[in-house]
Amino acid sequence: MTDVDVLIIGGGAMGLSTAWQLARRGRRVRLLEQFQPGHHMGASHGATRNFNTSYTQPDLVAMLHESRSLWNELELDSGRQILDLVGLVNHGPGAASPDAHAAISAGGEAAELLSTKDAGERWPGIRFDTEVLHLPRAGRVRAADALTSMAELAAASGAELSWGKRAVSVIEEADRVVVEAHSWGEAPEHRGHARETITAKVVVSAVNAWTRTLLGGSVELPRMRVTQEAPVHFREFNGYIDWPSFNHLPALGRAGYEGWLSPVYGMLTPGEGIKAGWHGVGPVVDPDARDFLPVRAQLDAIIQYARDWLPGVDAESAEPISCTYTTTDDARFVIDRVGRIVVLAGFAGEGFKFVPSIGRLGADLAENGPGAAPELFSLSRPRSIAGEPLR
């Protein structure tokens, strides 16, 4: 006899989404999260994320459409607005080609090409030097509200959410998985007490940056690089009310793109300003030993970016924030099951838009076994799988 049908380890976006899906299916679910709700130690915190619809790979397009539908369902069930469809603009060399427009449109997404002049007049807070691809049904996800809503709905459907509990070992037996958990918290003096052993038919690991720490002895994992990223919020000037989310691609050797570290992403975070950041350029870190400080050269570079490209913000007002990316070598997610262990990991600052679909896949894997998720995300996929990068 097991304590629960499914034990979910990790109470960030992916774990809570899986708990929400499984609990409303009537499964006995418990979730362990080492920190308290709303903590800033991982990758799921913060008020907003981009909801970018510029995907063309069929599995990702299907997940995007499903996620939009499930985000809307979460809004109805929770009474909170989760999606702000304020639009998203892709710009920079190659970002707004007719081929990209045609491919995105073929996947069922609304898209339009705008001239530099038309885009600049519509969104004066951003400077454009190329044609712009505008996605009117994109925008941003209210991330913090999404986490709260999924936690409340999972609990209302019977899931037990245990905060301040860190799983320290996962041992698969013939007919169950045995997990040892300790009390935990952000302060070291609060750790390691009140030990507990929990048994489950299936375990879902949704700890992302801590995946190798938790499962390294139980599951053969791909290499995953954990980095500390430091996007910033800039104060917006009065008068620039209409802010779309945005992605800006660089061009080596092109005037105006000197000193770039990677593509730039950004969005309005209501009440906090315009969020902007380099994508995946931070230093490798141990998630249990972070300093939460920006790399000075990277901070200086994003401030210079704002001076050059965001006339609607005060570039000198930069307020850095800190989060982690967990990235596989091929930049693809891991969504798979081995034995009685489901692994959700490698979301690299890309996954939040897909959260409801990933939770559904996690629930299907827990209930139905391996093969319930696309091969694209398999633990055993060839590392040479090619395709568009996730954004």
C-alpha positions as CSV (number, residue, x, y, z in Angstrom):
1,M,0.0,0.0,0.0
2,T,1.4,3.4,-1.0
3,D,0.8,6.7,0.7
4,V,-0.2,8.4,-2.6
5,D,-0.8,7.6,-6.2
6,V,1.7,10.3,-7.4
7,L,4.3,12.2,-5.4
8,I,5.4,15.4,-7.2
9,I,8.7,16.8,-6.1
10,G,9.0,20.6,-6.9
11,G,6.4,23.2,-6.4
12,G,7.3,25.6,-9.2
13,A,5.3,26.1,-12.4
14,M,5.7,22.5,-13.8
15,G,5.1,20.7,-10.5
16,L,2.0,22.8,-9.7
17,S,0.6,22.4,-13.2
18,T,1.0,18.6,-13.0
19,A,-0.6,18.6,-9.5
20,W,-3.5,20.6,-10.8
21,Q,-4.0,18.2,-13.7
22,L,-3.7,15.0,-11.7
23,A,-5.8,16.2,-8.7
24,R,-8.8,17.1,-10.9
25,R,-8.6,13.6,-12.4
26,G,-9.2,12.2,-8.9
27,R,-5.7,10.9,-8.2
28,R,-4.2,10.9,-4.7
29,V,-1.5,13.5,-5.1
30,R,1.1,15.0,-2.8
31,L,3.5,17.7,-3.7
32,L,6.8,18.5,-1.9
33,E,8.5,21.9,-2.3
34,Q,11.7,22.7,-0.4
35,F,10.9,26.4,0.0
36,Q,7.8,28.4,0.7
37,P,5.3,29.7,-1.8
38,G,6.5,32.7,-3.8
39,H,10.2,32.0,-3.1
40,H,12.9,33.5,-5.4
41,M,15.4,30.5,-5.3
42,G,14.6,28.9,-8.7
43,A,13.1,29.7,-12.0
44,S,9.3,30.2,-11.6
45,H,9.1,33.4,-9.5
46,G,8.3,36.8,-10.9
47,A,5.2,38.5,-12.0
48,T,5.4,38.1,-15.8
49,R,6.7,35.9,-18.7
50,N,6.5,36.3,-22.4
51,F,3.7,34.4,-24.2
52,N,5.4,34.1,-27.6
53,T,3.5,32.4,-30.4
54,S,6.2,32.4,-33.1
55,Y,6.7,28.6,-33.3
56,T,6.5,26.4,-36.3
57,Q,7.6,22.9,-35.1
58,P,4.4,20.9,-35.1
59,D,4.7,19.5,-31.5
60,L,5.5,22.9,-30.1
61,V,2.6,24.5,-32.1
62,A,0.2,21.9,-30.7
63,M,1.5,22.5,-27.2
64,L,1.1,26.3,-27.6
65,H,-2.5,26.0,-28.8
66,E,-3.3,23.6,-25.9
67,S,-1.6,25.9,-23.4
68,R,-3.6,28.9,-24.5
69,S,-6.8,26.9,-24.1
70,L,-5.7,25.7,-20.6
71,W,-4.6,29.1,-19.5
72,N,-8.1,30.3,-20.4
73,E,-9.5,27.4,-18.4
74,L,-7.3,28.4,-15.4
75,E,-8.6,31.9,-15.7
76,L,-12.2,30.8,-15.6
77,D,-11.7,28.3,-12.7
78,S,-9.6,30.7,-10.6
79,G,-11.3,34.0,-11.4
80,R,-7.9,35.6,-12.1
81,Q,-6.7,37.0,-15.4
82,I,-3.6,35.0,-16.5
83,L,-3.0,36.0,-20.1
84,D,-2.5,39.6,-21.2
85,L,-2.7,39.4,-25.0
86,V,-1.0,42.7,-25.6
87,G,0.8,41.4,-28.7
88,L,4.5,40.5,-29.2
89,V,7.0,41.9,-31.7
90,N,10.0,40.1,-33.2
91,H,12.5,42.4,-34.8
92,G,16.2,42.5,-35.7
93,P,17.9,41.0,-38.8
94,G,16.0,37.9,-40.0
95,A,13.3,38.1,-37.4
96,A,10.5,39.2,-39.7
97,S,11.1,37.5,-43.0
98,P,8.2,36.6,-45.3
99,D,9.2,32.9,-44.7
100,A,8.8,33.2,-40.9
101,H,5.5,35.0,-41.4
102,A,4.2,32.3,-43.7
103,A,5.3,29.4,-41.5
104,I,3.8,30.9,-38.3
105,S,0.5,31.7,-40.2
106,A,0.4,28.1,-41.5
107,G,0.4,26.9,-37.9
108,G,-2.8,28.8,-37.2
109,E,-1.4,31.9,-35.5
110,A,-2.2,35.5,-36.4
111,A,0.8,37.3,-37.7
112,E,1.5,40.5,-39.6
113,L,4.6,42.2,-41.1
114,L,5.1,45.9,-40.3
115,S,7.5,48.4,-41.7
116,T,10.0,50.1,-39.4
117,K,8.1,53.3,-39.7
118,D,4.7,51.8,-38.9
119,A,6.0,49.8,-35.9
120,G,7.9,52.9,-34.6
121,E,4.7,55.0,-34.7
122,R,2.6,52.3,-33.0
123,W,5.2,51.5,-30.2
124,P,7.3,54.6,-29.7
125,G,8.9,53.0,-26.6
126,I,11.0,50.7,-28.8
127,R,13.4,51.6,-31.6
128,F,13.2,49.5,-34.7
129,D,15.7,49.3,-37.6
130,T,14.2,46.3,-39.5
131,E,10.8,45.1,-40.5
132,V,8.8,43.8,-37.6
133,L,6.8,40.6,-37.2
134,H,3.8,41.4,-35.0
135,L,1.9,38.6,-33.3
136,P,-1.4,40.0,-32.0
137,R,-2.5,36.9,-30.1
138,A,0.7,36.8,-28.1
139,G,1.7,38.9,-25.1
140,R,2.5,37.9,-21.5
141,V,1.6,35.4,-18.8
142,R,0.9,36.7,-15.3
143,A,3.3,34.1,-13.8
144,A,2.8,34.7,-10.1
145,D,-1.0,34.7,-10.4
146,A,-0.7,31.5,-12.4
147,L,1.3,29.7,-9.7
148,T,-1.2,30.8,-7.0
149,S,-4.2,29.7,-9.1
150,M,-2.8,26.3,-9.9
151,A,-1.8,25.7,-6.2
152,E,-5.3,26.7,-5.0
153,L,-7.1,24.6,-7.6
154,A,-4.9,21.6,-7.0
155,A,-5.5,21.8,-3.3
156,A,-9.3,22.3,-3.8
157,S,-9.3,19.1,-5.8
158,G,-7.6,17.2,-3.0
159,A,-3.9,17.5,-3.6
160,E,-1.7,17.9,-0.5
161,L,0.8,20.6,-0.9
162,S,3.7,20.4,1.5
163,W,6.0,23.5,1.6
164,G,9.4,23.5,3.3
165,K,10.0,19.8,2.5
166,R,13.0,18.8,0.5
167,A,13.3,15.3,-1.1
168,V,16.8,14.0,-0.5
169,S,16.6,10.5,-1.9
170,V,14.4,8.7,-4.5
171,I,14.6,4.9,-4.5
172,E,12.5,2.9,-7.0
173,E,11.3,-0.5,-5.9
174,A,9.4,-3.2,-7.7
175,D,5.9,-1.7,-7.1
176,R,6.5,1.7,-5.6
177,V,9.0,4.6,-5.2
178,V,10.3,5.4,-1.7
179,V,11.2,9.1,-1.1
180,E,12.9,10.5,2.0
181,A,12.2,14.1,2.7
182,H,13.6,16.6,5.2
183,S,12.3,19.9,6.5
184,W,14.0,22.7,4.5
185,G,14.0,26.5,4.0
186,E,16.1,29.4,2.7
187,A,18.0,29.7,6.0
188,P,20.5,26.8,6.7
189,E,19.4,26.6,10.3
190,H,15.9,25.6,9.2
191,R,17.2,22.5,7.3
192,G,17.5,18.8,7.9
193,H,14.9,18.3,10.7
194,A,11.6,16.4,10.8
195,R,12.6,13.5,8.4
196,E,9.8,11.7,6.6
197,T,9.5,8.7,4.4
198,I,6.8,8.7,1.7
199,T,5.8,6.0,-0.8
200,A,4.1,6.5,-4.1
201,K,3.2,4.5,-7.2
202,V,4.9,7.2,-9.3
203,V,7.1,10.1,-8.6
204,V,7.2,13.2,-10.8
205,S,10.5,15.2,-10.5
206,A,9.9,18.8,-11.4
207,V,12.9,20.4,-9.6
208,N,14.7,21.7,-12.8
209,A,18.0,23.1,-11.5
210,W,18.1,20.4,-8.8
211,T,17.4,17.5,-11.1
212,R,20.8,16.0,-11.1
213,T,21.1,16.5,-7.3
214,L,17.9,14.6,-6.8
215,L,18.0,11.9,-9.6
216,G,21.6,11.6,-10.5
217,G,21.8,8.1,-8.9
218,S,18.4,6.9,-10.1
219,V,17.9,8.0,-13.7
220,E,20.4,8.4,-16.6
221,L,20.1,12.1,-17.4
222,P,21.4,14.3,-20.2
223,R,23.9,17.0,-19.3
224,M,22.1,20.0,-18.0
225,R,23.8,23.4,-17.4
226,V,22.4,25.5,-14.6
227,T,23.1,29.2,-15.0
228,Q,22.3,32.3,-13.0
229,E,20.6,34.9,-15.1
230,A,20.1,38.6,-14.3
231,P,17.3,40.4,-16.3
232,V,16.4,43.9,-15.2
233,H,13.4,46.1,-14.8
234,F,13.6,49.6,-16.2
235,R,11.3,52.5,-15.2
236,E,9.2,53.5,-18.1
237,F,8.6,57.1,-19.0
238,N,5.1,58.6,-18.9
239,G,3.3,58.5,-22.2
240,Y,4.3,55.1,-23.5
241,I,1.2,53.2,-22.5
242,D,1.2,50.5,-25.3
243,W,4.0,48.1,-24.7
244,P,4.0,44.8,-26.5
245,S,6.3,41.9,-25.4
246,F,9.3,41.7,-27.6
247,N,12.2,39.6,-28.9
248,H,15.2,41.4,-30.6
249,L,17.7,39.3,-32.6
250,P,21.2,40.5,-33.1
251,A,23.4,40.7,-36.2
252,L,27.2,40.3,-36.0
253,G,29.1,43.1,-37.6
254,R,26.0,45.3,-38.2
255,A,26.2,48.9,-36.9
256,G,24.2,49.3,-33.7
257,Y,24.6,45.7,-32.6
258,E,28.1,46.0,-31.1
259,G,28.6,44.5,-27.6
260,W,25.5,42.2,-27.8
261,L,25.7,39.0,-25.8
262,S,22.7,37.2,-27.2
263,P,19.1,37.9,-28.3
264,V,17.2,40.2,-26.0
265,Y,13.7,39.5,-24.7
266,G,11.4,41.8,-22.8
267,M,7.9,42.8,-21.7
268,L,6.0,45.2,-19.5
269,T,5.7,44.0,-15.9
270,P,2.8,46.1,-14.5
271,G,3.9,48.0,-11.4
272,E,7.6,47.1,-11.9
273,G,8.5,48.5,-15.3
274,I,9.9,47.1,-18.5
275,K,11.7,43.8,-18.0
276,A,14.6,43.1,-20.4
277,G,17.3,40.5,-20.4
278,W,20.0,38.6,-22.4
279,H,19.0,35.0,-23.1
280,G,21.0,32.4,-21.3
281,V,24.4,34.1,-20.9
282,G,24.8,33.9,-17.1
283,P,27.5,32.0,-15.2
284,V,27.2,28.3,-14.3
285,V,26.1,28.0,-10.7
286,D,25.3,25.5,-8.0
287,P,21.6,26.2,-7.3
288,D,22.3,25.8,-3.5
289,A,25.2,28.2,-3.5
290,R,24.1,31.3,-5.5
291,D,25.1,34.9,-4.9
292,F,22.1,36.4,-6.7
293,L,24.3,39.2,-8.1
294,P,24.5,40.2,-11.8
295,V,27.7,39.9,-13.7
296,R,28.8,43.6,-14.0
297,A,29.7,43.4,-17.7
298,Q,26.3,41.8,-18.5
299,L,24.5,44.4,-16.5
300,D,26.4,47.2,-18.2
301,A,25.6,45.7,-21.6
302,I,21.8,45.5,-21.0
303,I,21.8,49.1,-19.7
304,Q,23.5,50.1,-22.9
305,Y,20.9,48.1,-24.9
306,A,18.2,50.1,-23.2
307,R,20.0,53.4,-24.1
308,D,20.2,52.4,-27.7
309,W,16.9,50.6,-28.3
310,L,14.3,51.4,-25.6
311,P,13.6,55.2,-25.8
312,G,10.6,54.6,-23.6
313,V,12.6,53.7,-20.5
314,D,15.0,55.3,-18.1
315,A,18.1,53.2,-18.8
316,E,19.8,54.4,-15.7
317,S,17.0,53.0,-13.5
318,A,18.0,49.4,-14.0
319,E,16.9,47.1,-11.1
320,P,18.5,43.6,-11.6
321,I,16.6,40.4,-10.6
322,S,17.9,36.9,-10.4
323,C,16.7,33.5,-11.7
324,T,18.1,30.2,-13.0
325,Y,18.1,28.6,-16.4
326,T,18.5,24.9,-16.7
327,T,19.6,24.0,-20.3
328,T,20.2,20.8,-22.1
329,D,22.9,20.5,-24.8
330,D,20.3,20.6,-27.5
331,A,18.2,23.3,-25.8
332,R,15.2,20.9,-25.7
333,F,13.0,20.2,-22.7
334,V,13.1,16.8,-20.9
335,I,9.5,15.4,-20.5
336,D,9.7,11.7,-20.1
337,R,9.3,8.7,-17.8
338,V,11.7,5.9,-16.8
339,G,10.3,3.2,-14.7
340,R,8.2,4.8,-12.1
341,I,9.9,8.2,-12.3
342,V,8.7,11.1,-14.5
343,V,11.3,13.8,-15.3
344,L,10.3,17.4,-16.2
345,A,13.4,19.5,-16.6
346,G,15.6,21.7,-18.9
347,F,13.2,24.6,-19.4
348,A,15.9,27.2,-19.8
349,G,13.8,30.3,-19.5
350,E,11.6,29.0,-22.3
351,G,9.0,26.8,-20.7
352,F,6.5,29.1,-18.9
353,K,4.3,29.7,-21.9
354,F,3.9,25.9,-22.2
355,V,3.3,25.3,-18.5
356,P,-0.3,23.9,-18.7
357,S,0.6,21.6,-21.6
358,I,3.7,20.4,-19.8
359,G,1.6,19.7,-16.7
360,R,-0.9,17.7,-18.8
361,L,2.0,15.7,-20.3
362,G,3.4,15.1,-16.8
363,A,0.0,13.8,-15.7
364,D,-0.3,11.6,-18.7
365,L,3.1,10.1,-18.1
366,A,2.3,9.5,-14.5
367,E,-0.9,7.7,-15.4
368,N,-0.1,6.0,-18.6
369,G,3.7,5.3,-18.6
370,P,6.4,6.1,-21.1
371,G,5.4,7.2,-24.6
372,A,2.8,9.7,-23.5
373,A,5.0,12.7,-24.5
374,P,6.6,13.7,-27.8
375,E,9.8,12.0,-28.8
376,L,11.3,15.5,-29.1
377,F,11.5,15.6,-25.3
378,S,12.6,12.0,-24.6
379,L,15.5,11.3,-22.3
380,S,16.9,8.9,-24.9
381,R,16.5,11.2,-27.9
382,P,19.5,11.6,-30.2
383,R,21.4,14.7,-29.1
384,S,21.6,15.7,-32.7
385,I,17.9,16.5,-33.0
386,A,17.7,19.7,-34.9
387,G,15.0,22.4,-35.2
388,E,14.1,25.9,-34.3
389,P,15.4,27.1,-31.0
390,L,12.8,27.5,-28.3
391,R,12.2,31.1,-27.3
